[in-house]
């Protein structure tokens, strides 16, 4: 059975969600521990962060929203 499943309470079924890319958890821990922008530079996830916000935090937000059943602004 896949580890990447969450339960959709509205539709009463299991639904898959994308696995986080390699290194996402480590970069999230780095963001929590180090000051910005030092923790951000060269993270490998950056893509228009100045305009759209931190790519790591946006990705984690989408994953959490999927796990929680679509709640929030993911």
HELIX and SHEET records of a PDB file:
HELIX    1   1 UNK A   24  UNK A   33  1                                  10    
HELIX    2   2 UNK A   49  UNK A   52  1                                   4    
HELIX    3   3 UNK A   55  UNK A   67  1                                  13    
SHEET    1   A 2 UNK A   5  UNK A   8  0                                        
SHEET    2   A 2 UNK A  13  UNK A  16 -1                                        
END                                                                             
